[in-house]
Amino acid sequence: MASARRRVIVVAVGVAYAVLLVFGERLLGGSAGVVILVASFVVGFAWLVLLVAPWAARGRPGRRAPVRRERP
């Protein structure tokens, strides 16, 4: 999946979460707290898996693996 597509997914989930935070209690009533808690987990997980994990797997650009030298 392309980087731009992953970013669009995360932004869309984030916008849906923001709408839920603003209008959640009016739409869901008393159960809004549980839904917002689960939505927080989903947004965090999507951000972590779709944006942070690929970035972390690539590593820092231009950095080579450290040279291991044995001591005499």
C-alpha positions as a Python dict, from the first residue, in 0.01 Angstrom:
ca = {
    (1, 'M'): (0, 0, 0),
    (2, 'A'): (136, 339, -94),
    (3, 'S'): (239, 585, 172),
    (4, 'A'): (-13, 845, 56),
    (5, 'R'): (-296, 593, 74),
    (6, 'R'): (-202, 493, 430),
    (7, 'R'): (-191, 859, 528),
    (8, 'V'): (-537, 920, 378),
    (9, 'I'): (-679, 628, 575),
    (10, 'V'): (-535, 757, 901),
    (11, 'V'): (-660, 1111, 835),
    (12, 'A'): (-1010, 981, 753),
    (13, 'V'): (-1018, 775, 1073),
    (14, 'G'): (-893, 1077, 1269),
    (15, 'V'): (-1163, 1304, 1125),
    (16, 'A'): (-1430, 1045, 1204),
    (17, 'Y'): (-1293, 1027, 1559),
    (18, 'A'): (-1305, 1408, 1593),
    (19, 'V'): (-1667, 1410, 1476),
    (20, 'L'): (-1744, 1136, 1728),
    (21, 'L'): (-1586, 1342, 2005),
    (22, 'V'): (-1790, 1649, 1916),
    (23, 'F'): (-2127, 1489, 1844),
    (24, 'G'): (-2092, 1154, 2021),
    (25, 'E'): (-2299, 1226, 2329),
    (26, 'R'): (-2584, 1376, 2128),
    (27, 'L'): (-2590, 1080, 1891),
    (28, 'L'): (-2521, 791, 2126),
    (29, 'G'): (-2636, 914, 2465),
    (30, 'G'): (-2495, 742, 2770),
    (31, 'S'): (-2294, 480, 2584),
    (32, 'A'): (-2083, 743, 2409),
    (33, 'G'): (-1799, 697, 2658),
    (34, 'V'): (-1749, 331, 2568),
    (35, 'V'): (-1769, 400, 2195),
    (36, 'I'): (-1518, 685, 2224),
    (37, 'L'): (-1283, 462, 2426),
    (38, 'V'): (-1292, 192, 2158),
    (39, 'A'): (-1256, 454, 1883),
    (40, 'S'): (-947, 594, 2059),
    (41, 'F'): (-790, 249, 2048),
    (42, 'V'): (-877, 207, 1679),
    (43, 'V'): (-733, 545, 1582),
    (44, 'G'): (-413, 484, 1779),
    (45, 'F'): (-372, 136, 1636),
    (46, 'A'): (-430, 260, 1279),
    (47, 'W'): (-174, 537, 1327),
    (48, 'L'): (78, 295, 1472),
    (49, 'V'): (38, 19, 1214),
    (50, 'L'): (-13, 228, 902),
    (51, 'L'): (228, 518, 962),
    (52, 'V'): (479, 442, 1235),
    (53, 'A'): (555, 75, 1166),
    (54, 'P'): (657, 119, 800),
    (55, 'W'): (864, 423, 893),
    (56, 'A'): (1037, 232, 1171),
    (57, 'A'): (1098, -71, 950),
    (58, 'R'): (1279, 144, 691),
    (59, 'G'): (1511, 293, 946),
    (60, 'R'): (1701, 616, 916),
    (61, 'P'): (1800, 711, 561),
    (62, 'G'): (2169, 704, 478),
    (63, 'R'): (2269, 527, 793),
    (64, 'R'): (2479, 217, 756),
    (65, 'A'): (2492, -73, 994),
    (66, 'P'): (2756, -28, 1266),
    (67, 'V'): (3089, -196, 1203),
    (68, 'R'): (3163, -455, 1464),
    (69, 'R'): (3529, -464, 1560),
    (70, 'E'): (3680, -734, 1773),
    (71, 'R'): (3929, -648, 2039),
    (72, 'P'): (4268, -820, 2032),
}
